[in-house]
Amino acid sequence: MTYLRPNSNKTSLSFLLIGLLTVLLLMVFWSVNVYNQTVNLRHDLSASEQKLQELKVANADIKNTLYQAVDSQVLTALGEERGLMKVKSPDYIQVDGSWSVVSASQL
């Protein structure tokens, strides 16, 4: 006598197909998510590069302004404007190297 169980093969096959479809759907959602993150990262990188270029230009302008402000001709003109004169042979203070130490309690 033969026992026929036609539903037993179909149920195991259907569970396998449902499992494979679930894994496939999860992989599709995961790959779409990774793609979106990659695109967002590229946009952020592009915006950061543009901001970096703007900061480089601003830094160059600041350096240019600083170099113009400390130019020797500008400083000489500023000194003459304020009534200062250029001394050809200045007298310097000579220090013998022995400094006397005074503490605050001796004052």
BALOBA-1460 file (C-alpha; in Angstrom, 3 decimals):
// residues 107
<rec num="1" residu="m" x="0.000" y="0.000" z="0.000"/>
<rec num="2" residu="t" x="1.303" y="3.410" z="-0.949"/>
<rec num="3" residu="y" x="0.634" y="6.518" z="1.013"/>
<rec num="4" residu="l" x="0.508" y="9.660" z="-1.059"/>
<rec num="5" residu="r" x="1.300" y="13.000" z="0.512"/>
<rec num="6" residu="p" x="1.078" y="15.539" z="-2.261"/>
<rec num="7" residu="n" x="0.964" y="18.626" z="0.044"/>
<rec num="8" residu="s" x="4.176" y="17.855" z="1.937"/>
<rec num="9" residu="n" x="6.456" y="18.652" z="-1.019"/>
<rec num="10" residu="k" x="4.574" y="21.817" z="-1.887"/>
<rec num="11" residu="t" x="4.746" y="23.251" z="1.622"/>
<rec num="12" residu="s" x="8.501" y="22.810" z="1.974"/>
<rec num="13" residu="l" x="9.005" y="24.254" z="-1.501"/>
<rec num="14" residu="s" x="6.737" y="27.223" z="-0.738"/>
<rec num="15" residu="f" x="8.603" y="27.952" z="2.525"/>
<rec num="16" residu="l" x="11.876" y="27.880" z="0.607"/>
<rec num="17" residu="l" x="10.515" y="30.250" z="-2.050"/>
<rec num="18" residu="i" x="9.103" y="32.626" z="0.572"/>
<rec num="19" residu="g" x="12.460" y="32.631" z="2.345"/>
<rec num="20" residu="l" x="14.373" y="33.321" z="-0.859"/>
<rec num="21" residu="l" x="11.980" y="36.112" z="-1.850"/>
<rec num="22" residu="t" x="12.331" y="37.658" z="1.596"/>
<rec num="23" residu="v" x="16.120" y="37.575" z="1.343"/>
<rec num="24" residu="l" x="15.945" y="39.007" z="-2.183"/>
<rec num="25" residu="l" x="13.681" y="41.874" z="-1.063"/>
<rec num="26" residu="l" x="15.954" y="42.644" z="1.872"/>
<rec num="27" residu="m" x="18.956" y="42.743" z="-0.442"/>
<rec num="28" residu="v" x="17.125" y="45.080" z="-2.843"/>
<rec num="29" residu="f" x="16.186" y="47.491" z="-0.031"/>
<rec num="30" residu="w" x="19.712" y="47.340" z="1.345"/>
<rec num="31" residu="s" x="21.279" y="48.080" z="-2.053"/>
<rec num="32" residu="v" x="18.917" y="51.030" z="-2.640"/>
<rec num="33" residu="n" x="19.820" y="52.375" z="0.796"/>
<rec num="34" residu="v" x="23.559" y="52.050" z="0.094"/>
<rec num="35" residu="y" x="23.092" y="53.791" z="-3.258"/>
<rec num="36" residu="n" x="21.222" y="56.692" z="-1.603"/>
<rec num="37" residu="q" x="23.935" y="57.056" z="1.005"/>
<rec num="38" residu="t" x="26.586" y="57.102" z="-1.723"/>
<rec num="39" residu="v" x="24.757" y="59.805" z="-3.676"/>
<rec num="40" residu="n" x="24.280" y="61.897" z="-0.517"/>
<rec num="41" residu="l" x="27.955" y="61.516" z="0.304"/>
<rec num="42" residu="r" x="28.946" y="62.691" z="-3.171"/>
<rec num="43" residu="h" x="26.710" y="65.774" z="-2.850"/>
<rec num="44" residu="d" x="28.150" y="66.569" z="0.581"/>
<rec num="45" residu="l" x="31.667" y="66.134" z="-0.761"/>
<rec num="46" residu="s" x="30.956" y="68.470" z="-3.659"/>
<rec num="47" residu="a" x="29.536" y="71.112" z="-1.319"/>
<rec num="48" residu="s" x="32.539" y="70.753" z="0.993"/>
<rec num="49" residu="e" x="34.959" y="71.174" z="-1.904"/>
<rec num="50" residu="q" x="33.170" y="74.343" z="-2.975"/>
<rec num="51" residu="k" x="33.289" y="75.701" z="0.584"/>
<rec num="52" residu="l" x="37.002" y="74.845" z="0.755"/>
<rec num="53" residu="q" x="37.661" y="76.819" z="-2.422"/>
<rec num="54" residu="e" x="35.769" y="79.810" z="-0.996"/>
<rec num="55" residu="l" x="37.822" y="79.617" z="2.196"/>
<rec num="56" residu="k" x="41.055" y="79.442" z="0.195"/>
<rec num="57" residu="v" x="40.081" y="82.604" z="-1.683"/>
<rec num="58" residu="a" x="39.172" y="84.362" z="1.570"/>
<rec num="59" residu="n" x="42.479" y="83.249" z="3.112"/>
<rec num="60" residu="a" x="44.404" y="84.624" z="0.121"/>
<rec num="61" residu="d" x="42.590" y="87.970" z="0.463"/>
<rec num="62" residu="i" x="43.420" y="88.155" z="4.172"/>
<rec num="63" residu="k" x="47.079" y="87.324" z="3.518"/>
<rec num="64" residu="n" x="47.217" y="89.952" z="0.778"/>
<rec num="65" residu="t" x="45.765" y="92.571" z="3.132"/>
<rec num="66" residu="l" x="48.245" y="91.589" z="5.864"/>
<rec num="67" residu="y" x="51.239" y="91.743" z="3.525"/>
<rec num="68" residu="q" x="50.130" y="95.150" z="2.281"/>
<rec num="69" residu="a" x="49.751" y="96.396" z="5.872"/>
<rec num="70" residu="v" x="53.247" y="95.320" z="6.969"/>
<rec num="71" residu="d" x="55.026" y="96.445" z="3.808"/>
<rec num="72" residu="s" x="58.137" y="98.467" z="4.662"/>
<rec num="73" residu="q" x="57.103" y="101.425" z="2.484"/>
<rec num="74" residu="v" x="53.675" y="101.572" z="4.152"/>
<rec num="75" residu="l" x="55.236" y="101.396" z="7.630"/>
<rec num="76" residu="t" x="57.752" y="104.119" z="6.750"/>
<rec num="77" residu="a" x="54.961" y="106.380" z="5.463"/>
<rec num="78" residu="l" x="52.924" y="105.685" z="8.610"/>
<rec num="79" residu="g" x="55.892" y="106.597" z="10.824"/>
<rec num="80" residu="e" x="56.465" y="109.849" z="8.944"/>
<rec num="81" residu="e" x="52.759" y="110.657" z="9.180"/>
<rec num="82" residu="r" x="52.876" y="110.223" z="12.958"/>
<rec num="83" residu="g" x="55.936" y="112.426" z="13.316"/>
<rec num="84" residu="l" x="58.557" y="109.729" z="13.771"/>
<rec num="85" residu="m" x="61.995" y="110.052" z="12.238"/>
<rec num="86" residu="k" x="64.369" y="107.433" z="10.965"/>
<rec num="87" residu="v" x="67.602" y="107.337" z="12.962"/>
<rec num="88" residu="k" x="70.676" y="106.509" z="10.903"/>
<rec num="89" residu="s" x="72.880" y="105.348" z="13.807"/>
<rec num="90" residu="p" x="70.801" y="104.340" z="16.828"/>
<rec num="91" residu="d" x="72.270" y="103.933" z="20.342"/>
<rec num="92" residu="y" x="71.508" y="100.583" z="21.866"/>
<rec num="93" residu="i" x="71.434" y="99.713" z="25.561"/>
<rec num="94" residu="q" x="74.286" y="97.402" z="26.528"/>
<rec num="95" residu="v" x="73.494" y="94.720" z="29.088"/>
<rec num="96" residu="d" x="76.331" y="92.884" z="30.821"/>
<rec num="97" residu="g" x="74.309" y="89.730" z="31.324"/>
<rec num="98" residu="s" x="74.024" y="89.788" z="35.103"/>
<rec num="99" residu="w" x="70.474" y="90.591" z="36.006"/>
<rec num="100" residu="s" x="69.597" y="91.389" z="39.571"/>
<rec num="101" residu="v" x="66.649" y="89.420" z="40.827"/>
<rec num="102" residu="v" x="64.099" y="91.311" z="42.858"/>
<rec num="103" residu="s" x="61.194" y="89.522" z="44.451"/>
<rec num="104" residu="a" x="57.872" y="91.124" z="45.182"/>
<rec num="105" residu="s" x="58.390" y="90.713" z="48.936"/>
<rec num="106" residu="q" x="61.461" y="92.992" z="48.892"/>
<rec num="107" residu="l" x="59.519" y="95.920" z="47.499"/>
